[in-house]
Amino acid sequence: MISIHFECEDFLVAVKDAGIDFHDSEQGEGFFTQLKKQFPKEKLFPVHRLDKVTSGLILAAKNLDACNELNRLFKDHLIEKYYVAISDRKPKKKQGWVIGDMDRSRRKTWKLLTTKSNPAITQFFSTSIGPNLRAFLLRPHTGRTHQLRVAMKSLGSPICGDEIYYPDTQSKGESRCYLHAYALKFDLNGVQYEFTFKSNEEALFGLDVFKELLGGAWLKPWGINWPGRK
């Protein structure tokens, strides 16, 4: 059963678990197929998606008008999205921006380039949550495939449990990639919506110091004084 964080006449906010494909695959039914089965009387429309390894909040429209408007908001970058991640490597800088074009690498993954003709853009904060452990609050301004995972790697802080961009971490027995879609903020038809959802998993996301961070300094990420772009 997929957890529903919020529901209204025009849309719902569901919670995706890590390890589930958004679309159907050889492994079985994807997240959105499962969601539609959970609402047999509704005609749901996808408006964005998450990587298989990513957990957290995801929007689905409940009618075509809402779908079109939410798609417009995403296209115009009027929906604020915030993610949290954990790495066991210290970043090159504690906060700032990651900006660069993205291209396929030899291993069919993605890499960040130094060029900026059509760049992926990410803002971030980071803070220590223990010995050799750092939490990141990420705000993507674009929506490229694997954008946040590549951004983290470019900072020298690949995400714990990311078997593609941090294969060395697999030897540490991580059960998942520690990337979570934590918060959404947008205005739809004159109503302002704000949603946050902490991962209810244990392990690194269950650390008391991490939970205190989300309940304190990062409780409302849209209210933080984000670093300006140079």
Backbone as numpy.savetxt, mean C-alpha at the origin, in Angstrom:
# Nx Ny Nz CAx CAy CAz Cx Cy Cz
-13.99 -15.42 4.53 -14.83 -14.22 4.53 -13.95 -12.97 4.53
-14.15 -12.12 3.56 -13.38 -10.88 3.47 -13.95 -9.87 4.47
-13.07 -9.24 5.22 -13.48 -8.24 6.20 -13.86 -6.94 5.50
-15.01 -6.36 5.88 -15.47 -5.10 5.31 -15.27 -4.00 6.36
-14.45 -3.03 6.02 -14.10 -1.96 6.96 -15.17 -0.87 6.98
-15.78 -0.61 5.82 -16.79 0.44 5.70 -17.66 0.15 4.48
-18.95 0.53 4.59 -19.86 0.35 3.45 -20.89 1.47 3.44
-21.16 2.00 2.24 -22.23 2.98 2.07 -22.91 2.71 0.73
-23.77 3.59 0.32 -24.55 3.37 -0.90 -23.68 3.31 -2.16
-22.57 4.06 -2.16 -21.77 4.19 -3.37 -20.54 3.29 -3.43
-20.00 2.91 -2.30 -18.76 2.12 -2.32 -18.60 1.36 -1.01
-17.65 0.46 -1.02 -17.26 -0.22 0.20 -15.73 -0.22 0.29
-15.24 -0.35 1.49 -13.81 -0.46 1.75 -13.58 -1.83 2.39
-12.88 -2.68 1.67 -12.61 -4.03 2.15 -11.16 -4.14 2.59
-10.86 -5.23 3.30 -9.51 -5.48 3.77 -8.95 -6.72 3.09
-7.91 -6.54 2.32 -7.27 -7.66 1.62 -6.16 -8.23 2.48
-6.10 -9.54 2.57 -5.01 -10.22 3.26 -3.81 -10.33 2.33
-2.63 -10.44 2.90 -1.43 -10.67 2.11 -1.47 -12.08 1.52
-0.85 -12.24 0.35 -0.74 -13.56 -0.26 -1.90 -13.93 -1.16
-2.81 -13.00 -1.43 -3.96 -13.26 -2.29 -3.87 -12.39 -3.54
-3.94 -13.00 -4.72 -3.97 -12.24 -5.97 -5.25 -11.43 -6.05
-5.18 -10.24 -6.64 -6.39 -9.45 -6.81 -7.31 -10.12 -7.83
-6.74 -10.59 -8.95 -7.51 -11.26 -9.99 -7.35 -12.77 -9.87
-8.23 -13.51 -10.52 -8.14 -14.96 -10.53 -6.80 -15.39 -11.13
-6.27 -16.50 -10.65 -5.00 -17.01 -11.15 -5.04 -18.54 -11.12
-3.93 -19.14 -11.46 -3.84 -20.60 -11.42 -4.01 -21.12 -10.00
-3.75 -20.27 -9.03 -3.89 -20.68 -7.62 -5.35 -20.66 -7.14
-6.24 -20.09 -7.96 -7.64 -20.08 -7.57 -8.29 -18.71 -7.73
-9.42 -18.54 -7.08 -10.16 -17.29 -7.18 -9.40 -16.15 -6.52
-9.42 -15.02 -7.21 -8.75 -13.85 -6.67 -9.62 -13.10 -5.68
-9.02 -12.08 -5.10 -9.70 -11.27 -4.09 -11.02 -10.70 -4.59
-11.02 -10.13 -5.80 -12.24 -9.45 -6.26 -13.36 -10.44 -6.56
-13.03 -11.61 -7.08 -14.06 -12.64 -7.29 -14.67 -13.05 -5.96
-13.84 -13.22 -4.96 -14.34 -13.59 -3.63 -15.23 -12.48 -3.06
-14.82 -11.23 -3.30 -15.61 -10.11 -2.80 -16.98 -10.06 -3.47
-17.02 -10.27 -4.78 -18.30 -10.25 -5.50 -19.22 -11.37 -5.01
-18.67 -12.53 -4.72 -19.49 -13.63 -4.21 -20.06 -13.29 -2.83
-19.36 -12.47 -2.10 -19.82 -12.08 -0.77 -20.98 -11.07 -0.85
-21.12 -10.43 -2.02 -22.19 -9.46 -2.23 -22.96 -9.81 -3.51
-23.70 -10.93 -3.49 -24.36 -11.42 -4.71 -25.44 -10.49 -5.26
-25.97 -9.62 -4.42 -27.03 -8.71 -4.86 -26.48 -7.37 -5.37
-25.16 -7.18 -5.27 -24.54 -5.93 -5.70 -23.77 -6.15 -7.00
-23.65 -5.08 -7.77 -22.77 -5.10 -8.94 -21.55 -4.26 -8.58
-20.47 -4.92 -8.20 -19.28 -4.23 -7.75 -18.33 -3.92 -8.90
-17.63 -2.79 -8.77 -16.68 -2.36 -9.78 -15.32 -2.12 -9.11
-14.25 -2.70 -9.62 -12.93 -2.41 -9.05 -12.45 -1.03 -9.48
-11.82 -0.30 -8.58 -11.30 1.02 -8.94 -9.79 1.13 -8.71
-9.22 0.22 -7.94 -7.76 0.10 -7.82 -7.48 -1.29 -7.27
-6.22 -1.64 -7.18 -5.87 -2.97 -6.70 -4.57 -2.94 -5.92
-4.25 -4.04 -5.27 -3.02 -4.18 -4.51 -2.24 -5.39 -5.02
-0.92 -5.34 -4.89 -0.09 -6.49 -5.21 -0.51 -7.69 -4.37
-0.18 -8.87 -4.86 -0.47 -10.10 -4.12 0.11 -10.06 -2.72
1.32 -9.53 -2.58 2.01 -9.59 -1.28 1.51 -8.52 -0.31
0.73 -7.56 -0.81 0.33 -6.42 0.02 -1.03 -6.64 0.66
-1.14 -6.30 1.93 -2.42 -6.37 2.63 -2.98 -4.96 2.77
-4.23 -4.88 3.24 -4.77 -3.58 3.60 -6.03 -3.14 2.88
-6.29 -1.84 2.95 -7.55 -1.26 2.51 -7.64 -1.17 0.98
-8.82 -1.52 0.47 -9.04 -1.45 -0.97 -10.49 -1.04 -1.23
-10.67 -0.13 -2.18 -11.99 0.40 -2.52 -12.65 -0.40 -3.63
-13.96 -0.53 -3.56 -14.76 -1.08 -4.66 -16.04 -0.26 -4.78
-16.37 0.17 -5.99 -17.59 0.96 -6.21 -18.80 0.04 -6.29
-19.96 0.59 -5.91 -21.20 -0.20 -5.91 -22.16 0.21 -7.01
-21.77 1.19 -7.81 -22.58 1.57 -8.97 -21.66 2.25 -9.98
-22.12 2.37 -11.21 -21.28 2.89 -12.28 -20.91 4.35 -12.07
-21.84 5.16 -11.57 -21.53 6.57 -11.33 -20.40 6.72 -10.31
-20.49 5.95 -9.24 -19.44 6.01 -8.21 -18.12 5.50 -8.77
-18.19 4.47 -9.59 -16.99 3.92 -10.22 -16.30 4.99 -11.07
-17.07 5.67 -11.90 -16.51 6.69 -12.78 -15.89 7.84 -11.97
-16.57 8.24 -10.90 -16.06 9.34 -10.10 -14.81 8.94 -9.33
-14.79 7.74 -8.77 -13.61 7.28 -8.06 -12.42 7.10 -9.01
-12.71 6.61 -10.21 -11.64 6.50 -11.21 -11.07 7.88 -11.55
-11.96 8.88 -11.65 -11.50 10.23 -11.93 -10.63 10.75 -10.80
-11.04 10.49 -9.56 -10.26 10.95 -8.41 -8.88 10.30 -8.39
-8.83 9.01 -8.71 -7.52 8.35 -8.78 -6.67 8.95 -9.90
-7.28 9.14 -11.06 -6.56 9.69 -12.21 -6.01 11.07 -11.91
-6.78 11.88 -11.18 -6.36 13.25 -10.85 -5.56 13.32 -9.55
-5.20 12.18 -8.99 -4.40 12.10 -7.76 -5.08 12.80 -6.59
-6.40 12.64 -6.51 -7.19 13.27 -5.45 -7.58 12.29 -4.36
-7.12 11.06 -4.47 -7.29 10.08 -3.41 -5.93 9.87 -2.75
-5.82 10.24 -1.50 -4.56 10.08 -0.77 -4.45 8.65 -0.27
-3.33 8.01 -0.57 -3.07 6.65 -0.13 -1.80 6.63 0.71
-1.85 5.88 1.79 -0.70 5.78 2.69 -0.47 4.30 3.02
0.79 3.92 3.00 1.18 2.54 3.30 2.19 2.54 4.44
2.27 1.41 5.13 3.34 1.21 6.10 4.15 -0.01 5.68
5.43 0.03 6.01 6.32 -1.07 5.67 7.39 -1.18 6.75
8.04 -2.34 6.80 9.11 -2.57 7.77 10.32 -3.14 7.05
11.49 -2.61 7.38 12.75 -3.11 6.85 13.74 -3.31 7.99
14.69 -4.22 7.77 15.73 -4.43 8.77 17.04 -3.77 8.33
16.95 -2.87 7.35 18.13 -2.15 6.89 17.89 -0.64 6.96
18.89 0.08 7.44 18.78 1.53 7.58 18.78 2.20 6.22
17.88 3.16 5.98 17.82 3.82 4.67 18.94 4.83 4.47
19.15 5.20 3.21 20.15 6.21 2.88 19.79 7.56 3.48
18.49 7.82 3.62 18.01 9.03 4.26 16.75 8.68 5.04
16.48 9.39 6.11 15.38 9.02 7.01 14.02 9.46 6.49
13.98 10.50 5.67 12.72 10.98 5.12 12.99 11.72 3.82
11.94 11.91 3.04 12.12 12.65 1.79 11.31 12.08 0.65
11.92 12.07 -0.52 11.25 11.65 -1.75 12.07 10.61 -2.48
11.37 9.74 -3.20 12.01 8.83 -4.16 11.34 9.11 -5.50
12.11 9.60 -6.46 11.56 10.03 -7.75 12.43 9.47 -8.88
11.82 8.80 -9.82 12.57 8.29 -10.96 11.69 7.46 -11.87
12.09 7.36 -13.12 11.40 6.46 -14.05 11.62 5.02 -13.62
10.72 4.15 -14.03 10.84 2.73 -13.72 10.88 1.93 -15.01
11.68 0.86 -14.98 11.81 0.01 -16.16 12.01 -1.43 -15.71
11.77 -2.35 -16.63 11.98 -3.77 -16.34 13.47 -4.06 -16.20
13.81 -4.94 -15.27 15.19 -5.39 -15.14 15.35 -6.74 -15.84
16.54 -7.27 -15.80 16.80 -8.54 -16.48 16.00 -9.70 -15.89
15.71 -9.60 -14.62 14.97 -10.68 -13.95 13.46 -10.47 -14.01
13.02 -9.57 -14.91 11.60 -9.29 -15.12 10.96 -8.62 -13.90
11.80 -8.10 -13.01 11.29 -7.26 -11.94 11.40 -5.82 -12.43
11.21 -4.86 -11.52 11.29 -3.45 -11.89 12.48 -2.81 -11.21
12.99 -1.77 -11.81 14.11 -1.03 -11.24 13.86 0.46 -11.39
14.47 1.23 -10.49 14.35 2.68 -10.53 15.50 3.26 -11.34
15.18 4.18 -12.25 16.18 4.82 -13.09 16.49 6.23 -12.57
17.58 6.80 -13.05 17.93 8.16 -12.67 17.18 9.20 -13.49
16.61 8.77 -14.63 15.85 9.68 -15.47 14.49 9.99 -14.84
13.87 11.09 -15.26 12.60 11.52 -14.67 11.65 12.04 -15.74
11.55 11.33 -16.86 10.66 11.77 -17.93 9.20 11.48 -17.59
8.94 10.37 -16.94 7.59 10.02 -16.47 7.74 9.25 -15.16
8.17 9.95 -14.12 8.65 9.25 -12.93 7.58 8.70 -11.99
7.98 7.66 -11.28 7.23 7.21 -10.10 7.65 8.12 -8.95
6.68 8.57 -8.16 6.94 9.56 -7.12 6.41 9.06 -5.78
7.28 9.02 -4.78 6.91 8.54 -3.45 7.52 9.43 -2.38
6.71 9.82 -1.41 7.20 10.49 -0.21 7.29 9.46 0.91
8.19 9.71 1.87 8.28 8.75 2.97 8.84 9.38 4.24
8.47 8.77 5.35 9.07 8.99 6.66 9.56 7.63 7.15
10.56 7.63 8.00 10.97 6.38 8.64 11.42 6.66 10.06
11.33 5.63 10.89 11.75 5.76 12.29 12.14 4.39 12.82
13.04 4.36 13.74 13.49 3.10 14.34 12.40 2.53 15.25
12.21 1.23 15.16 11.26 0.55 16.06 11.95 -0.59 16.81
13.27 -0.58 16.77 14.02 -1.62 17.48 15.39 -1.79 16.86
16.24 -2.63 17.47 17.57 -2.87 16.92 17.47 -3.43 15.48
18.11 -2.75 14.53 18.12 -3.18 13.13 16.71 -3.38 12.57
15.79 -2.51 12.98 14.41 -2.61 12.50 13.85 -1.20 12.35
13.26 -0.93 11.19 12.79 0.42 10.90 11.42 0.39 10.25
10.52 1.26 10.72 9.19 1.39 10.14 9.18 2.54 9.15
8.41 2.37 8.07 8.29 3.39 7.03 6.82 3.74 6.81
6.54 5.02 6.68 5.24 5.51 6.26 5.43 6.05 4.85
4.71 5.48 3.89 4.91 5.75 2.47 3.67 6.40 1.87
3.89 7.45 1.07 2.80 8.12 0.38 3.09 8.15 -1.12
2.53 7.24 -1.89 2.76 7.27 -3.34 1.93 8.36 -4.00
2.55 9.10 -4.91 1.84 10.12 -5.69 1.55 9.62 -7.10
2.07 8.46 -7.43 1.78 7.79 -8.70 1.45 6.35 -8.38
1.04 5.60 -9.40 0.59 4.23 -9.16 1.26 3.21 -10.05
2.58 3.16 -10.04 3.31 2.22 -10.87 3.35 0.82 -10.24
3.47 -0.18 -11.08 3.61 -1.56 -10.60 4.85 -1.68 -9.72
4.68 -2.24 -8.52 5.77 -2.47 -7.57 6.46 -1.18 -7.13
5.80 -0.05 -7.29 6.45 1.23 -7.02 7.06 1.32 -5.63
6.30 0.98 -4.60 6.79 1.14 -3.24 7.89 0.14 -2.91
7.77 -1.06 -3.43 8.78 -2.08 -3.19 10.11 -1.69 -3.84
10.03 -1.11 -5.03 11.23 -0.65 -5.73 11.81 0.58 -5.03
10.94 1.48 -4.59 11.40 2.68 -3.88 12.16 2.30 -2.62
11.62 1.35 -1.88 12.29 0.92 -0.65 13.65 0.30 -0.95
13.71 -0.51 -1.98 15.00 -1.09 -2.34 16.00 -0.01 -2.73
15.53 1.00 -3.46 16.43 2.08 -3.90 16.98 2.87 -2.72
16.25 2.88 -1.61 16.70 3.57 -0.40 17.72 2.74 0.39
17.95 1.51 -0.06 18.81 0.61 0.68 18.09 -0.12 1.79
16.75 -0.04 1.79 15.93 -0.66 2.83 14.82 -1.51 2.21
15.18 -2.59 1.53 14.14 -3.46 0.96 13.22 -3.98 2.06
11.98 -4.25 1.70 10.97 -4.62 2.68 11.19 -6.05 3.18
11.13 -6.22 4.48 11.27 -7.56 5.07 10.23 -8.50 4.47
10.66 -9.68 4.08 9.76 -10.68 3.54 9.46 -10.55 2.06
10.03 -9.56 1.38 9.80 -9.38 -0.05 10.73 -10.33 -0.81
10.18 -11.44 -1.28 11.01 -12.48 -1.88 11.57 -12.07 -3.24
10.99 -11.05 -3.87 11.50 -10.59 -5.16 12.60 -9.54 -4.98
12.36 -8.53 -4.18 13.30 -7.43 -4.05 14.21 -7.53 -2.83
14.00 -8.53 -2.01 14.86 -8.77 -0.85 14.93 -10.27 -0.57
15.45 -11.05 -1.52 15.46 -12.51 -1.35 16.26 -12.97 -0.15
17.25 -12.18 0.30 18.06 -12.58 1.45 17.23 -12.70 2.72
16.12 -11.99 2.77 15.30 -11.99 3.98 14.56 -13.31 4.18
14.47 -14.13 3.13 13.75 -15.39 3.25 14.41 -16.33 4.24
15.71 -16.21 4.38 16.44 -17.06 5.33 16.09 -16.74 6.78
15.44 -15.59 6.98 15.07 -15.18 8.34 13.68 -15.67 8.72
13.04 -16.41 7.79 11.76 -17.04 8.12 10.57 -16.12 8.15
10.62 -14.99 7.43 9.47 -14.09 7.40 8.30 -14.77 6.68
7.11 -14.61 7.24 5.93 -15.29 6.70 5.23 -14.49 5.61
5.61 -13.22 5.43 4.95 -12.36 4.47 5.86 -11.17 4.12
5.48 -10.43 3.11 6.11 -9.16 2.79 5.44 -8.09 3.64
6.24 -7.33 4.39 5.67 -6.38 5.35 5.36 -5.03 4.69
4.37 -5.08 3.80 3.84 -3.88 3.16 2.32 -3.90 3.33
1.76 -2.81 3.84 0.35 -2.78 4.22 -0.27 -1.45 3.81
-1.40 -1.51 3.07 -2.14 -0.32 2.68 -2.92 0.17 3.89
-2.38 1.19 4.54 -2.82 1.58 5.87 -3.96 2.60 5.89
-3.98 3.54 4.94 -4.94 4.65 5.05 -5.37 5.18 3.69
-6.60 5.71 3.66 -7.17 6.36 2.47 -7.88 7.63 2.90
-7.78 8.66 2.06 -8.50 9.91 2.33 -8.94 10.51 1.00
-10.23 10.88 0.91 -10.74 11.48 -0.33 -12.09 12.14 -0.07
-12.50 12.94 -1.05 -13.80 13.61 -1.00 -14.64 13.08 -2.15
-15.81 12.54 -1.85 -16.71 12.01 -2.87 -18.08 12.65 -2.71
-18.52 13.35 -3.75 -19.84 13.99 -3.75 -20.04 14.91 -2.54
-18.99 15.64 -2.19 -19.08 16.61 -1.12 -18.90 16.04 0.28
-18.65 14.75 0.39 -18.42 14.13 1.70 -16.96 13.71 1.80
-16.33 14.08 2.90 -14.93 13.70 3.10 -14.85 12.38 3.86
-14.04 11.47 3.34 -13.87 10.16 3.95 -12.42 9.97 4.37
-12.22 9.41 5.55 -10.90 9.10 6.07 -10.94 7.70 6.68
-10.03 6.84 6.23 -10.00 5.47 6.72 -8.57 5.07 7.08
-8.42 4.40 8.20 -7.15 3.77 8.56 -7.45 2.37 9.05
-6.52 1.47 8.81 -6.69 0.10 9.30 -5.33 -0.51 9.59
-5.09 -0.82 10.86 -3.86 -1.49 11.26 -3.95 -2.97 10.91
-2.85 -3.52 10.46 -2.82 -4.97 10.24 -3.05 -5.67 11.56
-3.91 -6.69 11.57 -4.18 -7.42 12.81 -3.29 -8.65 12.93
-2.24 -8.71 12.11 -1.31 -9.83 12.18 -0.33 -9.63 13.32
0.35 -10.71 13.65 1.36 -10.64 14.70 2.72 -10.43 14.06
3.76 -11.05 14.59 5.13 -10.88 14.10 5.51 -9.40 14.08
6.14 -8.92 13.02 6.66 -7.55 13.03 5.56 -6.51 13.11
4.44 -6.72 12.42 3.33 -5.77 12.49 2.65 -5.80 13.86
2.95 -6.82 14.64 2.35 -6.93 15.96 3.21 -6.39 17.08
4.38 -5.87 16.74 5.25 -5.32 17.77 4.58 -4.13 18.47
4.69 -4.07 19.78 4.04 -3.01 20.55 4.49 -1.63 20.09
5.78 -1.48 19.81 6.29 -0.16 19.41 5.72 0.25 18.06
5.46 -0.71 17.18 4.87 -0.40 15.88 3.40 -0.01 16.05
2.68 -0.74 16.88 1.28 -0.41 17.14 1.14 0.96 17.78
2.05 1.29 18.68 2.03 2.61 19.33 2.27 3.72 18.32
3.11 3.46 17.34 3.40 4.44 16.29 2.14 4.73 15.47
1.42 3.69 15.09 0.19 3.87 14.31 -0.93 4.48 15.15
-0.88 4.27 16.43 -1.89 4.86 17.31 -1.53 6.24 17.80
-0.32 6.70 17.44 0.14 8.00 17.90 0.55 8.91 16.75
1.85 8.97 16.49 2.39 9.91 15.50 1.86 9.69 14.09
1.56 8.43 13.76 1.08 8.11 12.41 -0.41 7.80 12.37
-1.13 8.20 13.42 -2.56 7.90 13.50 -3.33 8.49 12.33
-3.04 9.75 11.98 -3.69 10.42 10.86 -2.59 10.92 9.92
-2.15 10.09 9.00 -0.98 10.44 8.18 -1.17 11.68 7.32
-2.42 12.03 6.98 -2.67 13.23 6.18 -2.43 14.51 6.98
-2.34 14.39 8.29 -2.09 15.56 9.13 -0.63 15.80 9.44
0.25 14.92 8.94 1.67 15.05 9.19 2.27 16.12 8.28
3.28 16.79 8.77 4.00 17.78 7.96 4.98 17.05 7.05
4.53 16.68 5.88 5.33 15.88 4.96 6.47 16.70 4.38
7.62 16.08 4.13 8.76 16.82 3.60 8.45 17.40 2.23
8.83 18.66 2.01 8.59 19.31 0.74 9.49 18.76 -0.36
9.05 18.90 -1.57 9.82 18.41 -2.72 10.81 19.46 -3.17
12.06 19.06 -3.33 13.12 19.98 -3.74 13.04 20.22 -5.24
